[in-house]
Structures are given as C-alpha cells and as structure tokens.
Amino acid sequence: MMGMNPRKMQAMMKKMGIAQVEIEATEVIIKCPDKEIVITNPAVAKVKAMGSEQFTISGDIQEKELSSEAEITEEDIKTVMEQANVDEDKAKEALEAAEGDIAKAIMDLQS
C-alpha cells in the first residue's frame, strides 16, 4: 500500500466507507489531570469509519507538568485582607491553606 497512488488509495477508502480529512491546525493541547501535552507543528487527520471518528496527530511533542498549587494573585490577597480585616501575611497564609479559594479563606479567618 505504501507505493499506491494517492487517488487510488482515496477511491479504495471511499468504497470501504472511510473518509479522511486533513485539519489545518497550529497547535494541539491534550489536558491531563497532572500535565498538558502540547503538540506544535501538528499534522492532524480526522478519519470517519464505521460510524466513529478518530484523530491522528503527529508533530513536535512537549509535556508540561502542572503545578498542584493554586496561583494566588495580589488581587486575591487584597480582597481577603479587606474582607477579613487582616494583614497581608495572614491573608496569604489563609489563601494557601484554602488552596486559593478566596471565600473559604475569608470564612476561615472570620470564624
């Protein structure tokens, strides 16, 4: 099949009920619970066969580990400071303990 004419290959696939479409993409991101897989310069093909769709992706692959810590911004700290009437250190501490949840941090400080 490797040396087969692309037109003949397409005709055979059509007879078998298989349709392939190339998708123009610049980046593909697969999100996992603990990491992201980023594929740059991708070649993406969507294949429809027997009632299902499948994607074939190739390209330059990079894996990015996700931080388990919530990002705490200056705005979050200021909000907690104002609402709970505490200093910056206590606000940061409460936000870290609440894993970035502003409402929980405020409630914890007020109780």
C-alpha positions in Angstrom: 0.0 0.0 0.0 2.9 2.3 0.6 3.7 2.7 -3.2 0.0 3.1 -4.1 -1.2 6.1 -6.0 -2.9 8.6 -3.5 -6.0 8.8 -5.8 -6.4 5.0 -5.9 -6.0 5.0 -2.1 -8.7 7.6 -1.7 -11.0 5.7 -4.0 -10.5 2.4 -2.1 -11.1 4.2 1.2 -14.3 5.7 -0.2 -15.6 2.3 -1.3 -14.9 1.0 2.2 -16.9 3.9 3.8 -13.8 5.5 5.2 -13.4 9.3 4.8 -10.2 11.2 5.8 -10.0 14.9 6.1 -6.8 16.9 6.9 -7.3 19.5 9.5 -5.2 22.7 9.4 -4.0 23.2 13.0 -1.2 25.3 14.6 -1.1 23.6 18.0 -2.8 20.7 19.7 -3.1 20.6 23.5 -4.1 17.5 25.4 -5.0 18.2 29.1 -4.4 15.5 31.7 -5.0 15.8 35.4 -1.3 16.3 36.1 0.2 17.5 32.9 -0.5 19.0 29.5 0.8 17.5 26.3 1.4 20.3 23.7 2.0 19.3 20.1 3.4 22.1 17.9 3.7 22.0 14.1 1.0 19.3 14.0 -0.3 17.2 11.1 -3.9 16.4 12.0 -6.2 14.0 10.1 -9.8 13.1 11.0 -10.9 9.7 9.9 -14.5 8.6 9.8 -15.1 4.9 9.6 -17.9 2.6 10.7 -19.8 5.4 12.5 -16.9 6.7 14.6 -14.4 9.5 14.2 -10.8 9.2 15.1 -8.0 11.8 15.0 -4.4 11.1 14.1 -1.9 13.7 15.3 1.8 13.9 14.8 4.3 16.8 15.4 6.7 18.2 17.9 5.7 17.0 21.4 6.3 18.7 24.7 5.0 17.8 28.1 4.3 20.4 30.7 3.8 19.3 34.3 1.0 21.2 36.0 1.6 22.8 39.4 -0.6 21.4 42.1 -0.5 24.8 43.9 -3.2 27.3 43.2 -2.0 30.6 41.8 -2.6 33.3 44.4 -2.6 36.8 43.0 -2.1 40.2 44.7 -5.7 41.0 44.0 -6.8 37.8 45.9 -4.6 38.8 48.8 -6.1 42.3 48.9 -9.6 41.0 48.8 -9.0 38.7 51.7 -7.2 41.5 53.6 -10.2 43.8 53.2 -13.0 41.4 53.8 -11.4 39.6 56.8 -9.7 42.8 58.1 -6.3 41.1 58.5 -2.7 41.9 57.4 -1.1 40.6 54.3 0.8 37.7 55.9 -2.4 36.3 57.5 -4.3 36.7 54.2 -1.6 34.8 52.2 -1.5 32.1 54.9 -5.3 31.7 54.8 -5.3 31.6 50.9 -2.6 28.9 50.9 -4.4 26.8 53.4 -7.6 27.2 51.4 -5.8 26.3 48.2 -6.6 29.6 46.6 -10.3 29.6 47.5 -11.0 33.2 48.4 -14.4 32.7 50.0 -13.0 29.8 52.2 -10.0 31.8 53.2 -12.2 34.7 54.3 -14.6 32.4 56.2 -11.8 30.6 57.9 -10.3 34.0 59.1 -13.7 35.3 60.3 -14.5 32.2 62.3 
